[in-house]
């Protein structure tokens, strides 16, 4: 098992009952092997657990930052959380991998020279909503998926690959930047699709095809391969 996956499983398992690895790591867990290096660790959690998660991270040696007007505002207590963004950056207080520059008051710029994460000192929490057993796609809640959290044989939870790919699809469709980082991101997302598509069941393909048709009525490159 990837040692970082093992570490994040222990960490999150002590915080909340429902969570899942998402992003490119989820695709690797789905196919059962590491297919590429990953820039950071993405974890899907739920809004109803937000206070408990923030409190747990703050009490276990992590700093938490919330995007705010182009900067990152540090959350020092639950009372500081504006609850306006669905993603939080969590950085180990003793991490040497990130440059955290104070701009003013409690606002920071955070950068890193690291291309791939190789130690468990950063987690991006992605907050989601659900209704009963339905995982709601944040960009269009009418698109939803039942039993969206899958498990490996080692009992590691990961977000269903079809939902992971749906989230990645919008960046593949609309990112036009020629910046090196953005180009690398699109290459990686296309790689994730190519790896996952070979292993999707017909039911998963049908769900993704339908979700892409709803999200992109003018078409998407992945529809041609589905």
C-alpha positions as CSV (number, residue, x, y, z in Angstrom):
1,X,0.0,0.0,0.0
2,X,1.2,3.6,-0.7
3,X,2.5,4.8,2.6
4,X,0.8,8.2,2.2
5,X,-2.6,6.4,1.6
6,X,-1.9,4.4,4.8
7,X,-1.2,7.5,6.8
8,X,-4.2,9.5,5.5
9,X,-6.4,6.4,6.3
10,X,-5.3,6.4,9.9
11,X,-5.6,10.2,10.2
12,X,-9.1,10.5,8.6
13,X,-10.4,7.3,10.2
14,X,-9.9,8.8,13.6
15,X,-11.9,11.9,12.7
16,X,-15.0,11.0,10.9
17,X,-17.0,8.0,9.7
18,X,-17.5,9.2,6.1
19,X,-14.6,10.3,3.9
20,X,-12.9,9.2,0.7
21,X,-9.7,9.6,-1.2
22,X,-10.5,11.5,-4.4
23,X,-8.6,13.0,-7.3
24,X,-5.9,11.0,-9.1
25,X,-5.2,8.9,-6.1
26,X,-8.8,7.6,-6.2
27,X,-8.3,6.5,-9.8
28,X,-5.1,4.6,-8.7
29,X,-7.1,2.9,-5.9
30,X,-9.8,2.0,-8.4
31,X,-7.4,0.3,-10.8
32,X,-5.3,-1.2,-8.0
33,X,-1.9,0.3,-8.8
34,X,0.0,3.6,-9.0
35,X,-0.3,4.9,-12.5
36,X,1.3,8.3,-12.0
37,X,2.8,10.7,-9.4
38,X,0.4,13.1,-7.7
39,X,1.0,16.7,-6.8
40,X,-1.2,16.5,-3.6
41,X,-3.6,14.5,-1.6
42,X,-7.3,15.2,-2.1
43,X,-9.9,14.0,0.3
44,X,-13.7,14.2,-0.1
45,X,-15.6,14.9,3.1
46,X,-19.1,16.2,3.9
47,X,-20.4,19.6,5.0
48,X,-22.2,18.2,8.0
49,X,-18.8,17.0,9.4
50,X,-17.0,20.3,8.8
51,X,-16.7,21.6,12.4
52,X,-15.6,18.2,13.7
53,X,-12.9,17.9,10.9
54,X,-11.6,21.4,11.4
55,X,-11.3,20.9,15.2
56,X,-9.6,17.6,14.7
57,X,-7.0,19.0,12.3
58,X,-6.2,21.9,14.5
59,X,-5.8,19.6,17.5
60,X,-3.4,17.3,15.7
61,X,-0.7,19.7,14.5
62,X,-2.1,21.1,11.2
63,X,-2.7,24.6,10.0
64,X,-5.8,25.2,8.0
65,X,-6.3,27.8,5.2
66,X,-9.5,28.8,3.3
67,X,-9.4,30.5,-0.1
68,X,-10.5,34.2,0.2
69,X,-10.3,36.8,-2.6
70,X,-7.2,35.3,-4.2
71,X,-5.3,34.7,-0.9
72,X,-5.6,32.1,1.8
73,X,-7.0,33.0,5.1
74,X,-5.9,31.0,8.1
75,X,-8.5,29.3,10.3
76,X,-7.3,29.3,13.8
77,X,-10.5,28.1,15.4
78,X,-13.9,26.9,14.3
79,X,-15.3,30.4,14.8
80,X,-12.9,31.6,12.1
81,X,-14.5,29.4,9.4
82,X,-16.6,31.5,7.0
83,X,-18.1,28.3,5.5
84,X,-18.1,30.0,2.1
85,X,-15.6,27.7,0.2
86,X,-15.9,24.0,-0.4
87,X,-12.1,23.4,-0.2
88,X,-9.6,23.9,2.7
89,X,-5.9,23.6,2.6
90,X,-4.4,21.6,5.5
91,X,-0.6,21.9,6.0
92,X,1.4,20.2,8.7
93,X,2.7,22.9,11.1
94,X,6.2,21.6,10.8
95,X,6.3,21.2,7.0
96,X,9.3,22.5,5.2
97,X,7.7,21.9,1.7
98,X,5.6,25.1,1.6
99,X,6.5,28.8,1.7
100,X,3.8,30.5,3.7
101,X,4.1,34.3,3.3
102,X,2.0,36.6,5.4
103,X,0.4,39.4,3.3
104,X,-1.6,41.2,5.9
105,X,-3.5,40.3,9.0
106,X,-4.5,36.6,8.8
107,X,-4.0,36.4,5.0
108,X,-1.3,34.4,3.3
109,X,0.2,33.4,0.0
110,X,1.4,29.8,-0.1
111,X,3.7,28.3,-2.7
112,X,5.8,25.2,-3.1
113,X,8.5,24.1,-5.5
114,X,7.5,20.4,-5.0
115,X,6.2,18.8,-8.1
116,X,4.9,15.6,-6.4
117,X,3.9,15.0,-2.9
118,X,6.0,12.4,-1.1
119,X,5.3,13.0,2.5
120,X,2.0,13.4,4.3
121,X,2.2,17.1,5.1
122,X,-0.6,18.5,2.9
123,X,-4.2,17.5,2.4
124,X,-6.8,19.4,0.4
125,X,-10.3,18.8,1.9
126,X,-13.1,19.0,-0.6
127,X,-16.5,19.4,1.0
128,X,-19.6,17.8,-0.6
129,X,-23.3,17.5,0.0
130,X,-25.5,14.4,0.1
131,X,-29.1,13.4,0.4
132,X,-29.6,10.1,2.1
133,X,-27.3,7.8,0.1
134,X,-27.0,10.2,-2.8
135,X,-23.7,12.0,-3.4
136,X,-24.5,15.4,-5.0
137,X,-22.4,16.8,-7.8
138,X,-21.6,20.3,-6.6
139,X,-21.9,22.0,-10.0
140,X,-25.3,20.5,-10.6
141,X,-27.0,18.7,-7.7
142,X,-29.5,17.2,-10.1
143,X,-26.6,14.9,-11.1
144,X,-26.1,12.5,-8.2
145,X,-24.7,9.1,-7.5
146,X,-25.8,6.5,-5.0
147,X,-23.2,4.5,-3.1
148,X,-20.5,6.9,-4.3
149,X,-17.8,5.8,-1.8
150,X,-16.1,2.5,-2.8
151,X,-13.6,0.5,-0.8
152,X,-10.4,-1.4,-1.6
153,X,-9.8,-4.8,-0.2
154,X,-7.8,-3.0,2.5
155,X,-10.9,-1.1,3.4
156,X,-9.6,2.3,2.1
157,X,-12.5,4.5,1.0
158,X,-12.3,6.2,-2.4
159,X,-14.7,8.3,-4.5
160,X,-16.3,6.4,-7.4
161,X,-14.1,6.9,-10.5
162,X,-17.1,8.1,-12.6
163,X,-17.7,11.0,-10.2
164,X,-13.9,11.7,-10.0
165,X,-13.8,12.0,-13.8
166,X,-16.9,14.2,-13.9
167,X,-15.1,16.7,-11.7
168,X,-12.0,16.5,-13.8
169,X,-13.9,16.9,-17.0
170,X,-14.7,20.6,-16.6
171,X,-11.0,21.5,-16.4
172,X,-10.2,19.4,-19.5
173,X,-13.0,21.2,-21.4
174,X,-12.4,24.8,-20.4
175,X,-8.8,25.3,-19.3
176,X,-7.1,27.2,-22.1
177,X,-4.0,28.4,-20.2
178,X,-0.6,27.8,-21.7
179,X,1.0,27.9,-18.3
180,X,3.2,24.8,-17.7
181,X,1.3,23.8,-14.6
182,X,-2.0,24.0,-16.3
183,X,-0.8,22.0,-19.3
184,X,0.6,19.3,-17.0
185,X,-2.7,19.2,-15.1
186,X,-4.7,18.6,-18.3
187,X,-2.2,15.9,-19.4
188,X,-2.7,14.2,-16.0
189,X,-6.5,14.4,-16.1
190,X,-6.5,12.8,-19.6
191,X,-4.2,10.1,-18.3
192,X,-6.6,9.4,-15.4
193,X,-9.5,9.1,-17.9
194,X,-7.6,6.8,-20.1
195,X,-6.6,4.6,-17.2
196,X,-10.0,4.5,-15.6
197,X,-12.1,4.0,-18.8
198,X,-10.7,0.5,-19.4
199,X,-11.9,-0.6,-16.0
200,X,-15.4,1.1,-15.8
201,X,-18.4,-1.2,-15.8
202,X,-21.1,-0.6,-18.3
203,X,-23.3,1.0,-15.6
204,X,-20.5,3.4,-14.7
205,X,-19.9,4.3,-18.3
206,X,-23.6,5.0,-18.8
207,X,-23.7,7.2,-15.7
208,X,-20.6,9.2,-16.8
209,X,-21.9,9.5,-20.3
210,X,-25.2,10.9,-19.1
211,X,-23.6,13.3,-16.6
212,X,-21.3,14.6,-19.3
213,X,-24.2,15.1,-21.7
214,X,-26.0,17.1,-19.1
215,X,-22.9,19.1,-18.1
216,X,-21.7,19.8,-21.7
217,X,-24.6,20.0,-24.1
218,X,-22.2,21.1,-26.8
219,X,-20.1,18.0,-26.4
220,X,-16.9,16.9,-24.6
221,X,-13.9,15.0,-26.0
222,X,-14.5,12.1,-23.5
223,X,-18.0,11.4,-24.9
224,X,-16.4,10.2,-28.1
225,X,-14.5,7.5,-26.1
226,X,-17.6,6.4,-24.1
